[in-house]
Amino acid sequence: MGCLKILVKGVLRGLGYLGYVSMVAEELGIKGWGKYVGDAAEIIAFGDDITLKEFIDRLTCHETLAIVNEVNVEKCSSDASVLHEAFYLIAG
């Protein structure tokens, strides 16, 4: 199982973006969490490589009013690799 840290930048807050992220994560079986950090969404996602690629593709080509300007992806650091049972949204 892989772990990715995804930072999505753009006009996201108040436009249903993190709700969409959570819905897609649940649909694909992605575990982890997402939260807003300033004008970006920070997402930690656990899954197999093929599913994580599809997840990232759907974060970029989404079904919300949000404007995604940039998506940065990197592997999680070793301290982030805690297994989760679901995908959670963190208030912020």
N, C-alpha and C positions, 0 to 999 in steps of 0.2 A: 504494500500500500504506500502510495506517495503522498507527500504533503507539500502544498504550495501556499505561498503568501502572495496575495493578489491585491494590488492597489489600483483602484479605478478612480480616475480624476475626471471632473466635469461638473455639470449642473445636475445634481442628483437628489438633494434633500427635498422632501415634500412632494416628490413626483412618483412615489411608489417603487423606487429602484430597489431598495433593500428587501422589500416585500417580494418583488419579482425574483431577486437572487435566492431568497429562502425557498420560494416555490420551485424554482429550477433545481436547487440542491436536493430538496425532498424527492422530486421526480426522478432524479438521476442516482439517488442513494449516496450523495456527497455528505460527509460529516464535517463538523467544524463550527465556525462562527463568522458573523459579519457585523461591522459597526461603522458608523460615520466618524471620520477624523477630519475636522475642518471641512473643506469642500471635496473630500474624497471618501470613498468607501474602502475600508480595509477588510479583507476576507482571508481567513485561514481555511483551506479546503483539504480534506483527506479523501482519497479514492484511488482507483487504479488509473494508469496513465491514459488509456483511451477515454474513460469517463471524464477525467480532469480536462482533457483537451476539448471535449464537447462542452463542458461547463464553461470554460473560458470563451469559446466561440459564442455561446449564448449570452454571456455577459456583455459582449461587444455588440452583437446584433440582437437587441432586446425588444420587448413589447411594452415599453413605458414611454412617458413623455420626457424622461431624463435625457440629457445630452452627455454622451460619453466622449471625452476628448482623448483619453489616454488610458491604456491598461498595461501595468507593469507586473511581471510575474517573476518570482524567484523561489527557489526551494526553501522550505522552512528550516530554521535553525534547529538543532537537536532538542532544545528545551521546549519547542512547540509541538513535538511529536507525541502528544498525549492522545490516546484514543478517545473519541467522543461517540455517543450513542445516536446523536441526531445533529441537525444544523440549527444553531441558535442565533438570534439577533440580540445584540448587546446595546442597551440604551446609551446614548452618548450625546 
